[in-house]
Amino acid sequence: MANIRLNILPITERKFTFSIYRKLKAEGDLKVDNIYQYHLPIEVNSEDRKLYLVSFDPAEGFEEYSTNATTSIGLTKNYLLKLLFNTLEGKIVPCQFEVKKYFANQQIEFTIENYPEGRQVIFLSPYYLEEQQTFGFIIDFKFVKAKEVSFSRDVQTLSLSLDKHGRSNKNYYSDKFELINRFLDQMYDDINVIGYGNNELHIKRDLIDTPVFQLSKKEYVFSNKNTANSQFQGIRNYGPLQRIDKEVIFAFIFEDKFKSFANELYLSLTGRSNPGTFPGLEQMFGIKIGTNNVKQIKIEDYSEDTLLDIVNNIKTLQNAEPDKKVVGIFIEDCAIDEEDLLASSHYYFLKYHFIKNNLPLQVVNYRKLGEKNALKWSTSNVALAMFAKMGGIPWVVKPSNYNCLILGVGCSHKRDFETGSITKYFAYTVCLDSSGLYKTLEVLADETNETHYLDNLKNNLVQLLSHERMQDYKTCVLHLPFKIKGSEIEAISEAIKEIKELDFVAIKINLDNKYFGYSFHNTLVPYESSFVKLSKDEYLIWFEGLLYGKEIVDKRLSNPVHVKFLNLGNQKFFDERKFLQDVLNLSGANWRGFNAKSIPISIYYSQIIAKYTEAFENIPGYKEDSISNDKPWFL
């Protein structure tokens, strides 16, 4: 298989030295601009290290020290950034540039185009590709939205998510590649040599090639253990893995003005409107739907009292029919151009009270699905989510590791708007097995004090893993979000030391990362399930990409996912490839839709839950433990 070009401009010199100025850090030393801290050898070639204050310029009390490039990777990356910036400052360049810092990472951002909505930017960030023992600069494109501008289709177009016609940008890869090359055509002569005299380093013009490997294709399991490579066709041909064993009552909740749309939705769910794209609930999921099991609940207004009356009506309906399953379908009109907006505050209020009463609720956005042909393509996804919320199991994926529990750990902290300090700490876990089968959602900690929060996080995780329902598992894999704090990882590490019956693997999964790659195919898109190795414990995986035998792109494909294995002090030898395969497999276990985001559900579900809990915080009487549930209410 051909290599992949990572978005890294390599430096020609693999070995180089440079001078710094340092002094031992003493207790009470204050933080000073342009003074950094690094653990460095006491003497050249010594294995003993101490914490030093470091300056790139002479400073009082600091001694000059010559260091090798690989002595301190972080220090060398900082040095490379300084070299590049100093080189640019001494020239007249065609692009405006500035240094930006994002947590521990620094980069130089070049504005290539200005718009009323914001700036199109190419950035360069120093990087060490451990797998090839090569320093270089990550180069990538991003759009920086102006603060006063709302999220919109224009913003999505300038971000390359949508094309100029407002459709999903199937040329996303080639558009990015073109912008980067156009930038290099303009700027390469100004950046190909950085530093001066004996300190000169050379940046190559071409992106670095790296070997690419292939994981297995996702395989889905349906009724009677039938398998297929397509979720939709598998359900259509074989039926769901586990049907709902009760009759269903559908309670449509809407204002009178949505009556016509509600009827269209009903006909679409029966399969009469668009049988080619959705043959109906009965044919796909074995659920009968007709005028005899459909109820209408009118909304007169959206006051809390009215919404609570609706909840009580549904609850009364369920109590009157204990042998049946009642599901609410709430039709609302909500703006869809808002970034990350799931639904309106009315929906969140209803949703919380439905969850509290163990009742499933499905929202249908009229503004989105009321458009021409929208129901035609979306009804199958609405039906799938409802089916799973009611307790049905549509499918699972064929796992790489058996008897394996997966915990997707999520954290959602509330901050004071003015001070930015955390006022509430909240952690939860989505429990799955390696086939993607949803088990439960459990709250791990809910505290206003960080110390108490970390103690509860540890103790409740121990309690969860010690429960008898976990006794059949041999391995527990922790899927952690990239933004999890070091103190939270430490609490988790302490917890797993107390569990002797399970082997643990911890993986940090970063969906929003700085890495990208281009294939040598004319689309520039790598094949789905491709991965490259970045270091001894880091990988980059393409969850979406070209399909063998179908090398065409018909939508915007997502960025690759960065995966890092963590050593929590319990390290045993294990086959990392098998756990990478399960991370990939979980991207196919998303019951939110047949064409839902290709993201591991251990992380994706946690993201969705975080947004729900943030909205639930504004509801009077909200209690965090109410969301613990063995049904995936968040779909």
C-alpha positions, 0 to 999 in steps of 0.5 A, a space after each residue: 500500500 502506498 504511503 500517506 503524506 502527513 501534514 508535517 514539513 520535515 527538517 533536513 537535519 536529524 541531529 543538531 545542537 544549540 545553546 541555551 542559558 540555564 540555572 537551577 530552579 529554586 523554591 520561590 522563583 517567580 514566573 517571568 516572561 520568556 523564561 521556561 522550565 525544563 528537566 535537563 541533565 546535570 551534565 552532558 550525557 548524564 542520566 540525572 536530571 533536575 528542573 532548570 529555568 531556561 532562557 534563549 538569551 543571556 540572563 543574569 545568573 544563567 550559564 550557557 549550556 549546549 544541548 542536543 536536539 533530542 535531550 528535551 523534545 519540548 525545549 527543542 520544539 520551543 527553540 524551533 518556533 523561536 528560530 522560525 519567528 526570528 527568521 520571519 521578523 527579519 523579512 518582509 513576507 506576504 502574509 500577516 503572522 503572529 504567535 498563538 499559544 493553545 495550552 502547552 502548544 505554540 504555533 505561528 498563524 499566517 492569515 491568508 484571507 480576511 472576511 467579515 466572518 473571520 480569517 482563513 489561516 495556515 499555521 506552522 507548529 513545531 513537532 517531533 515525529 518519534 517514529 521517524 526520529 525527525 523534527 519538523 513543523 505541522 502545517 494545516 489550515 483552519 478558519 478563525 471565526 470573528 467573535 461577534 459573528 454567529 455560526 452560519 452556512 457562510 462560516 461553514 463554507 469558509 471552514 471548507 465544511 460546505 462547498 460554495 453551493 452550501 452542500 457537504 464539501 466532498 473536495 475537503 481534502 483537495 481544497 485543504 491541500 490546495 490552500 497549503 500548497 498555495 501558501 508554500 508557493 508564496 512563503 517557502 523561500 522565506 521559511 526554507 532556511 531558519 536560523 543564522 550562521 552555524 545555527 541554520 536549519 533547513 525545512 523541506 518543501 514536501 510533506 513527510 511520507 510515512 508507512 500506512 497500515 490497514 485495520 479490518 473492515 467493520 462487520 455488523 451482527 444482526 438477528 440470528 447472528 447474521 452479518 453484513 458490512 452495512 447497518 441499513 441493509 443488515 437491518 432491512 435484510 435480517 432484522 434487528 439483533 433484539 426486537 422490542 417485546 411489547 406493543 408500542 404506543 406513539 404519542 405525537 406532541 405538537 402545536 396545531 400548526 404542525 398537524 400537517 407535518 405530523 401527518 407526513 411524519 406518521 406516513 413516512 414512519 409507516 413506510 407509505 411515503 418513501 418506501 425506497 429509503 425507509 420501508 416502514 417501522 414494521 418491516 425494518 424493526 418489527 414495530 406496528 404503527 397505525 391509527 389504533 396505536 397513535 395518540 396526539 397530545 396538543 401543546 397550547 404553550 411552552 410554560 413549565 406547567 404545560 410541559 409538566 402536564 404533558 409529561 404527566 399525560 404520557 406517564 398516565 398513558 404508560 401506567 394505564 397500559 403497563 404491557 405496552 411501551 409508550 414513546 413520545 415524539 416531540 415536534 418543534 421548530 428550532 434554529 439549525 444554524 447554531 453550532 452544537 445546538 441539539 434542541 430548544 430549552 423546551 425540549 431539554 425540559 421535557 427530555 429531563 422529565 421524561 428521563 426522570 420517569 423512565 419514558 423515551 422521547 424523540 425530538 423531530 425538528 420541523 425546521 430541518 425535516 420540514 424541508 423538501 425531501 428531508 423526511 425522505 432521507 431522515 425517517 430511517 434515522 428517527 426510527 432507529 433512534 426511537 427503537 434504541 431508546 425503547 430498549 431494542 438492540 439494532 445491531 452490534 459490531 463483531 469485536 476484536 477483543 471478547 469479554 471486554 468492558 469499555 468505559 467511555 469516561 466523560 467530564 463536564 465542569 461548570 465554570 463561573 462566567 466572570 472568574 472562569 473558576 470551576 464551581 462544579 465538578 461532574 464525571 460520568 461513564 458510558 458503559 459498553 462492551 467491545 461489540 458496542 452494546 450499550 450497558 448503562 450510563 453511571 454518574 461517577 462524581 458530582 461535587 463542588 469541591 475538587 478534592 471530594 470530586 476526585 475522591 468520589 471519582 476514584 471510589 465510585 469507579 472502584 464500586 462500579 468495577 467491583 459490581 457482580 454484573 462486571 464479573 464476566 469481563 476479563 479486560 476493561 478498556 478506558 476510553 478517555 477524552 483528550 481534555 481530561 485533566 491530569 488529576 482525573 487521570 491520577 484518580 482513575 489510575 488509583 482506582 484501577 490499582 484496587 481492582 485485581 480481577 481485571 486487566 486494564 488498558 487506557 486510551 486517550 482519544 482526540 477527535 479535534 487534533 492537529 494531525 492530517 494526511 493525504 494519500 497518493 490517490 487522485 482524491 488525496 483521501 486515504 482508505 477507510 480503516 487506514 492508520 499510521 504510527 506516530 510514536 511508540 504509543 500514538 496512532 492516527 486512524 482514518 475512520 472515514 475514507 475511500 472504500 475499496 472498489 468504490 474510490 469516490 467521495 460523495 460527502 465531506 469526510 472527517 479528519 483522522 482521529 489521534 489515539 494515545 495509549 497511556 501507562 497508568 502503572 499497570 502495564 502488561 504486554 498487549 496487542 495494541 492493534 486489537 484495541 485500535 480495531 475495537 476503537 474503530 469498530 465502536 465508530 460503527 455502533 452509533 445508533 443515533 442514525 444510519 449515517 451518524 458521525 463515524 466516531 467511537 461511541 465511547 467518546 461521542 456519546 460522552 460529548 452528547 451527554 455533556 451538552 445535555 447535562 449543561 442544559 439540564 443544569 438550568 432546569 429547576 430541581 435537576 438531580 444528576 443521578 436522574 440521568 443514570 439509565 440502562 436505555 440510551 436516552 441521549 440518542 
